[in-house]
């Protein structure tokens, strides 16, 4: 082949490839979106893979607000029956979602599967004021248990559902709830990740499968000891659920 024709052949192949991508709707558009929902707020980019499938990738984080709650003691210690706490959601990380629209010419109904990934920390929980009385009582109990192996007294502490949280030497508790760092997402919805027009809306309903949360207190894993806490019922439920519900609303714009 004449070397002078090589640039023309290369240009023809590039044009043919671009035309094929346009005909097959493969990577021929780009949309940027922002979303808000029960998993937090996020930003993402999406491209079509075929006329039936688009791929969406981005970053999501839960706003860093704190809320007040209280945990009941597993057994009263003098006047201490409840301990004030502050809780802070920590969910954040990336996501990659694949949206399948079975009938794109008729409806924007889609089925979505993908993963959320990143931090394994789901929530931070710490007491508002130290409780050194509980620490002192537990030291005495530990000494008694060490000298009486046939009878074990139960330690004191706030109960996060079935998990007993024991304070450190200063009477402080810093607890964390952790889940899988890579979490599967399954859902359905209406709307397109890459809109037909310039602007589009998308709504999704699904769940993130993150497994049963693990509880850590002052850096140490806490075993389920059936502590029997009945305060902070929402947090008690959170320690047991293996799937987190997601309702998400997304506003997006097509760049090209």
N, C-alpha and C positions, 0 to 999 in steps of 0.2 A: 504494500500500500504506500502511496506517495505520502511522505511525511507532512507535506503541506496540507493534506486532507485530515490529518489527525485532530486538529482543533475543531474542525467542522463536525467530525464524527462525535467527539466528546460533547460538544454543545447540543447536538441532536439527541444524544442519549440522556442528557440532563433535562431537556425539554420533554422528552417522552416520559421520563420518570416522574416529573412534576405533573404532567397531564394525567398519568395513571393514578398518582396520589389524589388528585382532585376528583377524578371519576370514582375512586373507591372511598373517598372521604377519609383518607389516612393522613393525619397530621397536617391538614390543610387549613385549620383554624386554631386560634388560641384565645382562651377566655380567662379572665381574672375575676375571682369572687371573694366576697367576705361573708361570713356566716355567724350566727348566734344560736345557741341552743342549750340543752341540758348538759352538754359536755364542755361548754365554754364558748369562747369566741375564737375565730380563726380566719386565715387567709389562704387561698390556694390558687392553683392554675390548672386548667383542664384542656385536653386536646381530644379530638375524635380519632378513633382507631378504625372504625368502619361506620356506616350509617346506623348501625345497631348498638355500637359500643363506644363509650368514651372513658378516658382515664383522668382521674382527678387526684392531685397531690398537693399537700400543703402542711400548714402548722396550726395546731390548736392549743389553747391554754385556758385554764379556768381563771377568772379574775381573782386577784389576791386579796379578797376581803376576809375578815374574821367575823365569827359570830359567837355569842355567849351561850354556854350551856352549863350543866352541872351533872356530876356523876354521884350516885349514892354509894355509900360505903358498903362493903360486903357484910359488915357487922358493925353496929354503932360502937364508937370509941369515945366515951364521955359525951360531950355535946356535939361531937363531929358525926353528922349523919349524911351530909351532902358536901361535896367539894366543888367550888366554882371552877370552870374550865373555859378556855378559849379554843376554838377549832378553826382550822384554815384549810380549805381544799387546795391540793397541790397538783392536780392533773394537768399535764402538758406534754407535748411531743408532736411528732410528725404523723402523717396519715397518707395512705395510698388506697384509693377506692376505684373499683371498676363498676361502672353503671351500664346495665344492659337494658335497652329499650326494645321490647319484642315487636311492637307495631309503631315504628316512628312516624309513619305517614298518617296515622289515625290519632294517636295519643302520646303524651309524654310520660305515661306511667313507666316506671323502671324498677328493676331489681338490682340491689347493690351488694357487693361483697368486697372486703378489703381488710386492711390492718391499721390499727393505731399503734405507734411504737414510740419509745423514749423512756422517760422516767418511770420507775416502778412505784414511786411514792404517790399515794392517793389522798392522804389527809394527815395533817399535823394537829396534835392535841396536847395542850399543856395547862397545868393548874395556874390559877391567877395569883395565889399566895402560897408560900411554903407551908407544909404540914409536918413540922419536925416531931410533933407528938406521935404521929404514925410511925415514923422512922424509929423513934425511941422504943415504942411498943414492940415493933418487929425485931429489934435487936434482942430484947428480953425473951421473946418467943423463940428465936433461933437458938439462944443459949439453952433454953429449957428443952427444946427438941433434940439438941445435940447430946444432952445428958439423959434423956428419956426416949430411947429409940423405939420403944414399944407403943408409945402414944404420941401422936403428932398434933400439935395445936396449929390452927389455921392462921396464917398471917393476915394483917389488916391491910386495907387499901381500897381505893375507889374501884368500882366494878364497871368495866366497859362491856356490857352484855355478860358473856360468860368468861371474860378475861379479867384477871386481877392485876391492877396496876399498883406496883409498890414504889414509893418515893426513894430517891437517893439519899445520901448522907445529910444533905441540906434540907431535905423534905420537898424536893422538886420532882415533878413528873414531866417528861417529854415523851409522849407516845406518838407512834406513826402507824398508819395503816398502809400496807403495801400490797400490790397486785402484780400480775404478770407484766414484764416490760413490753412484750409484744402481744397485742390483744386483737382477736378476730372481731370484725364487724359484719353484721348481716342486717339488711333492711329493705324497705320498699319506699317509693315516693312518687311525687309528681314534679314535672319540670325537667329541664335539660341542663347538664353541666356546661355545655356549649350552646348558647341560645341560638335560635334561628335568626332573630333580629339582633339589634345592637345590645339590648338589655334584656335580662331574663330573671325569673324567680324560680327557686327550687325548694321543695319541702321534702324532708326525709323522716321516716319513722323506723326505728330499728333498735338494736341492742349491741352493746360491746360485751364480749365474753372474756372476762378477766380472771375467772377462777375465784375461789374463796379467799378473801383478803387475809393477810397475815398481820398480826399485831406485834409491834415492838415497843418496849418501854425502856427508856434511857439506854438505847442501843442494843438491848438484848431481846431475843424472841420470847414471846409469852405464849405458853401453852393454854389451850382451852381447859379450864379447871371447873367449869360450871359454877362460876362465882355468883351468878344469879342476880345481876344488876337489873333493876327495872326502871331506873331513871334514864333520861335521854334516849327515848324509844327509837328515834330516828337513827342515832348512831348505833344502837344495838342491832337494828335491821341491816345497816351498812356492813357490819362485821360478818354477816351471814350470806349476803347475796353474791351469786357467782356471775350474774349478768346485769349490766347497768343499762337502763333504758335511755334511748337517745331520740330526742325530737329536735330537729334542726331546720332553720330557715336560712336560705342563702340568696344573696343578691349578686348577680354577676354581669359583666360586660364583655363583649367580644372585641378583642384587639384587632384581629384581622380574620 
